[in-house]
Amino acid sequence: MSVQYETMIVYSVKNGEEAAQELAEKFKAMITENGTLDSVDDWGKRKLAYPINDEEDGYYVLYTHTCAPEFPAELERVLGITDGVLRSLVTRK
């Protein structure tokens, strides 16, 4: 049984927007390997509402995907240990 999810990730831009885009591609590939990627909404670099780790800006990407109910827990685990990810949120649509 597949379920639809939305995943919002805010990447660090302290190493440049190119590094953030590479991370975005890495997670896009991970989602594609484990389900169906429905859409990617790349919001780009934006000002954060409040500083996170002394950073004022973040690179926002919203993924809409369909996958097995077990995958989001693994995705959250990998997001939590990846350098360059400031914040993330996985929600069931």
C-alpha positions as CSV (number, residue, x, y, z in Angstrom):
1,M,0.0,0.0,0.0
2,S,1.4,3.4,-1.0
3,V,0.7,6.6,0.8
4,Q,1.3,10.2,-0.4
5,Y,3.7,12.4,1.6
6,E,5.1,15.9,1.4
7,T,8.6,16.5,2.5
8,M,9.9,20.1,3.1
9,I,13.7,20.4,3.5
10,V,15.6,23.5,4.3
11,Y,19.3,23.2,3.3
12,S,22.2,25.2,4.5
13,V,23.7,27.8,2.1
14,K,26.9,28.4,4.0
15,N,28.8,26.4,1.5
16,G,27.0,28.0,-1.4
17,E,23.8,27.4,-3.3
18,E,25.5,24.8,-5.5
19,A,26.1,22.6,-2.4
20,A,22.5,22.9,-1.4
21,Q,21.3,21.9,-4.9
22,E,23.6,18.9,-4.8
23,L,22.0,17.8,-1.5
24,A,18.6,18.4,-3.0
25,E,19.5,16.1,-5.9
26,K,20.7,13.4,-3.4
27,F,17.4,13.4,-1.6
28,K,15.5,13.5,-4.8
29,A,17.3,10.3,-5.9
30,M,16.7,8.7,-2.5
31,I,13.0,9.4,-2.7
32,T,12.8,8.1,-6.3
33,E,14.6,4.9,-5.4
34,N,12.1,4.2,-2.6
35,G,8.8,5.3,-4.2
36,T,7.3,7.6,-6.8
37,L,8.4,11.3,-6.9
38,D,5.2,13.2,-7.9
39,S,6.7,16.7,-7.9
40,V,9.6,18.9,-6.8
41,D,8.9,22.5,-5.9
42,D,12.3,24.3,-5.6
43,W,11.7,27.5,-3.7
44,G,15.4,28.5,-3.8
45,K,17.2,30.6,-1.3
46,R,15.1,32.5,1.2
47,K,15.5,34.4,4.4
48,L,14.8,32.2,7.5
49,A,12.2,33.3,10.0
50,Y,14.8,33.1,12.7
51,P,18.5,32.2,12.6
52,I,19.4,28.5,12.7
53,N,23.0,27.6,13.6
54,D,23.9,31.3,13.1
55,E,22.6,31.2,9.5
56,E,20.1,33.8,8.2
57,D,19.2,32.1,4.9
58,G,18.2,28.6,3.8
59,Y,17.5,26.8,0.5
60,Y,13.9,25.4,0.5
61,V,12.7,22.4,-1.5
62,L,9.3,20.7,-1.3
63,Y,9.0,17.1,-2.5
64,T,5.6,15.4,-3.0
65,H,6.0,11.7,-3.2
66,T,4.2,8.4,-2.9
67,C,5.9,5.5,-1.1
68,A,5.4,2.7,1.4
69,P,4.5,3.8,5.0
70,E,7.9,2.5,6.3
71,F,10.1,4.8,4.1
72,P,9.4,8.2,5.8
73,A,11.0,7.0,9.1
74,E,14.2,6.1,7.2
75,L,14.1,9.4,5.3
76,E,13.8,11.4,8.6
77,R,16.7,9.4,10.0
78,V,19.0,10.2,7.1
79,L,17.9,13.8,7.1
80,G,18.7,14.1,10.8
81,I,22.3,12.9,10.3
82,T,23.1,14.7,7.1
83,D,25.3,17.8,7.3
84,G,23.8,20.7,5.4
85,V,20.2,20.0,6.4
86,L,19.0,22.8,8.7
87,R,15.4,21.6,9.1
88,S,13.0,19.0,7.6
89,L,9.4,17.9,7.9
90,V,7.7,14.9,6.5
91,T,3.9,14.9,6.5
92,R,1.3,12.5,5.2
93,K,-0.8,14.3,2.6
